Amino acid sequence: MSQYPPVYILRHGETSWNAQGRLQGRYDSPLTVRGRAQARLQNDILSGLELSDYEAYSSPQGRAFHTASLALNGVVDTIHTDTALSEIGVGDWAGELRDPLIKRYAVRDGFDLYERAPGGEGFAALEARCRRFLQGLEHPAVLVTHGLTSRMLRIVLQNKNVDALRVVGGGQGVVFHVENGKQKRLTKSA
């Protein structure tokens, strides 16, 4: 048996900064029309599940909580916020365009930026934060979070190392279910 209860994990919908290719970290930008539609798709997925025993948690950041309010509408009564579900801090690079930073620092991809960001949180700290949160879960849960935090939560739940961040999969408008160390991606056509 897994040491963690079953969880559904959602990334927030597309934001204006996502559409522009900007790093957000702890900064915030509003959901786009597409982002709100993605959250409603997540609601369609979750509405078809039996979640009466599940607790709901969201990052307190605006883009995640707005997504949670749409995705969990009519599904759960209460959404708790927890800063442990906030996005990885990107320090001085918050608000910067991703592609020019990748070129300037000659890194493989955007994942490398999260480790190199001056004043950023880094993967080790994010992993420790995610582990602490998951170890405190006593009931099955729906978690609404961010791109890197979602990936880190899912690799911890699957007992994988940080190298799996690139391959664990992501996406907006989808729901990941992780139970007993196995991940399943749930989608619904737009």
Steps between C-alpha positions, in 0.01 A plus 500: 500500500617853420602735778287770335123518448367520144516848346379684193739775391409792274717774358343843470361606160695707252586851616592808302866449598489132396378616159788750482763244610582680826624339821249569776626331814341683791371781277153473356313575181134440422353196329435548130172406332671174407615451861145537633380249238774257612379531861144425388630189319662393826161552665341269241759233583464536877119516489498142372698368797396397850680756718279516810787383726755734338633825641592783263814713524624780279802719475399843629640664185225665297534292183478172693217607730299636206550167323397314817181706530403403143628141498352408838169688463222262606758226573618591851365739761823644638833583340785538748808700400853396584818688409676164458313472169640832371715499189877463521663835566698639205660790687634780282364337184131532592328677212785437255444339161609135503651465150749790522623363838547153349709651220695739723602230747535221239288255697319200358146618577281689744548235770865599533394859564323404822824367644708800387265789586682754722315505831279211385379211708657211308384140465636369832300754700190443287530124551534542879194728506293254294605203718402685819160583354432146380613348830237715673214374283268278700219465247465465123532844342462715192797736465499808277848633443752607236710343226824419682335440835253257337787310342695486826198379697443226246859378493506488881174301496653261244829467692704641210797735513520859379624390155141387431376863497552518124321173421218474755271701272307815556229707346218736565139384483589147614477318831761256629398222734776344710429200720734232634792653310326487159406806296209522259427803280130582468387718210180607333467647152428870473 
